[in-house]
Amino acid sequence: MILITGATSGIGEACAEIFAAQKHSLFLVGRRQEKLQSLKESLEKKYSITVHITPLDVQNPSEIEKFFQENKNVLKNLNGLINNAGLAKGLGPTHSLSFSDISAMIDTNFKAVVYFAKMVMPIFIEKKSGHIINVGSVAGHHVYPNGNVYCATKSAVRAMTQALRYDLSGTGVRVSEVSPGMVNTNFSTVRLGDVEKANKVYEGMTPLLANDIAETISWIYHRPKHINIEEIVIYPTDQASPTVVNRVTK
């Protein structure tokens, strides 16, 4: 069974699709009950697998703790965690950000990664196998102007991923990170709060798609058990760094 956070859109939804097609049972969590239910029905009908769902606010540690307690009998069958939930809010200097946006990024992008890893580790350690795959970002490698808090959270995810490998050394549990560049999902819409502005982010270039990242995550997960892919950084061909993007002007 694969547990996927942030499963209702973007990379999380693409991961659900690809792992379902590979006949893995799934446990999907996200904020939107109606989207989770729709995804569950679609995947179960299409692939004849079992999909469990729970609406969950990953910014709330008590909800996460309750989720694991209430579903412990199901989650004992867990083999993989895709720590995917994440967001960016705003694109400006630190002093222009609201306290709520700062908290949302730290709580979603970093704290939730730690909380979910903490909760699955005992399950994996007991069975001497399992795989934690954290979705990071190239922002965790290179800070860019007005990226401040978002970049800091993704840098923290990268450090935490490395720390988890020390924690789990000798247990048979694998830990990996995938760090994408520009991916055309609803990420920019959430960040900028405007669909038109978000569309301009990808103008004149070919970005990655959610399925590109999902395929890479699946490949990492399905390596032989003696292989642990530490980290993969993925850029679209048109992007050389967070700030260097080749665009064709019309």
Sequence and secondary structure as in RCSB ss.txt:
>XXXX:A:sequence
MILITGATSGIGEACAEIFAAQKHSLFLVGRRQEKLQSLKESLEKKYSITVHITPLDVQNPSEIEKFFQENKNVL
KNLNGLINNAGLAKGLGPTHSLSFSDISAMIDTNFKAVVYFAKMVMPIFIEKKSGHIINVGSVAGHHVYPNGNVY
CATKSAVRAMTQALRYDLSGTGVRVSEVSPGMVNTNFSTVRLGDVEKANKVYEGMTPLLANDIAETISWIYHRPK
HINIEEIVIYPTDQASPTVVNRVTK
>XXXX:A:secstr
 EEESSTTSHHHHHHHHHHHHTT  EEEEES HHHHHHHHHHHHHHH   EEEEE  TT HHHHHHHHHHTHHHH
TT  EEEE        S GGGS HHHHHHHIIIIIIHHHHHHHHHHHHHHHHT  EEEEE  GGGTS  TTTHHH
HHHHHHHHHHHHHHHHHTTTTT EEEEEEES B SSHHHHHHS HHHHHHHTTTS  B HHHHHHHHHHHHTS T
T    EEEE  TTEEETTEE     
